[in-house]
């Protein structure tokens, strides 16, 4: 029974590593976008007026929301995994 739990934990560990890699890639995109925004000039930006500026801001906000949503999904997956592990460990202690 312990070997099955070890296999499950190993598998979950690998899946969490893959999710962490995806989140890291998205984080790097968000960081790069923040750097680009920081490098934009403060005066007289050429965004085709206010509508262009609003559109670009909207795209940035969507990227940030996507990044935060991915972090929330990772936290939820970790919580579910830990819940299963704790249940398995509890049932093993009862046996």
C-alpha positions as CSV (number, residue, x, y, z in Angstrom):
1,X,0.0,0.0,0.0
2,X,2.9,2.3,0.8
3,X,4.4,1.8,-2.7
4,X,1.1,2.8,-4.3
5,X,1.0,6.0,-2.2
6,X,4.6,6.7,-3.2
7,X,3.8,6.2,-6.8
8,X,0.8,8.6,-6.5
9,X,3.0,11.2,-4.8
10,X,5.7,10.8,-7.5
11,X,3.1,11.2,-10.2
12,X,1.5,14.2,-8.5
13,X,4.9,15.8,-8.0
14,X,5.7,15.5,-11.7
15,X,2.4,17.0,-12.7
16,X,2.9,19.9,-10.3
17,X,6.3,20.5,-11.7
18,X,4.9,20.7,-15.2
19,X,2.2,23.2,-14.0
20,X,4.9,25.2,-12.3
21,X,6.8,25.4,-15.5
22,X,3.7,26.6,-17.4
23,X,3.1,29.3,-14.7
24,X,6.7,30.3,-14.8
25,X,6.5,30.8,-18.6
26,X,3.4,32.9,-18.1
27,X,5.1,34.9,-15.3
28,X,8.0,35.6,-17.6
29,X,5.6,36.9,-20.2
30,X,3.9,39.2,-17.7
31,X,7.3,40.4,-16.5
32,X,8.4,41.2,-20.0
33,X,5.2,43.1,-20.7
34,X,5.7,45.1,-17.5
35,X,9.2,45.9,-18.7
36,X,7.9,47.1,-22.1
37,X,5.3,49.2,-20.3
38,X,8.0,50.7,-18.1
39,X,10.0,51.6,-21.2
40,X,7.2,53.5,-22.9
41,X,7.7,57.2,-22.9
42,X,5.6,59.2,-20.4
43,X,4.9,62.0,-22.9
44,X,3.0,62.0,-26.2
45,X,2.6,58.2,-26.7
46,X,1.6,57.3,-30.2
47,X,-1.3,54.9,-29.6
48,X,-3.8,56.3,-32.1
49,X,-5.4,58.4,-29.5
50,X,-7.3,57.4,-26.5
51,X,-9.0,54.4,-28.1
52,X,-5.7,52.8,-29.0
53,X,-4.4,53.4,-25.5
54,X,-7.5,51.9,-24.0
55,X,-7.2,48.8,-26.3
56,X,-3.5,48.3,-25.3
57,X,-4.3,48.7,-21.6
58,X,-7.1,46.1,-22.0
59,X,-4.7,43.6,-23.5
60,X,-2.3,44.1,-20.7
61,X,-5.1,43.6,-18.1
62,X,-6.2,40.4,-19.8
63,X,-2.7,39.0,-19.6
64,X,-2.4,39.9,-15.9
65,X,-5.8,38.3,-15.2
66,X,-4.8,35.2,-17.1
67,X,-1.6,34.9,-15.0
68,X,-3.5,35.4,-11.8
69,X,-6.1,32.8,-12.9
70,X,-3.3,30.3,-13.5
71,X,-1.9,30.8,-10.1
72,X,-5.4,30.3,-8.6
73,X,-5.7,27.0,-10.6
74,X,-2.3,25.9,-9.4
75,X,-3.3,26.6,-5.8
76,X,-6.6,24.7,-6.2
77,X,-4.8,21.7,-7.8
78,X,-2.3,21.6,-4.9
79,X,-5.1,21.8,-2.3
80,X,-7.0,18.9,-4.0
81,X,-3.8,16.8,-4.2
82,X,-2.9,17.5,-0.5
83,X,-6.5,16.6,0.4
84,X,-6.2,13.2,-1.3
85,X,-2.8,12.6,0.3
86,X,-4.0,13.4,3.8
87,X,-7.0,11.1,3.3
88,X,-4.8,8.3,2.1
89,X,-2.3,8.8,5.0
90,X,-5.2,8.9,7.5
91,X,-6.7,5.6,6.1
92,X,-3.3,4.0,6.3
93,X,-2.8,4.9,9.9
94,X,-6.2,3.4,10.7
95,X,-5.2,0.1,9.1
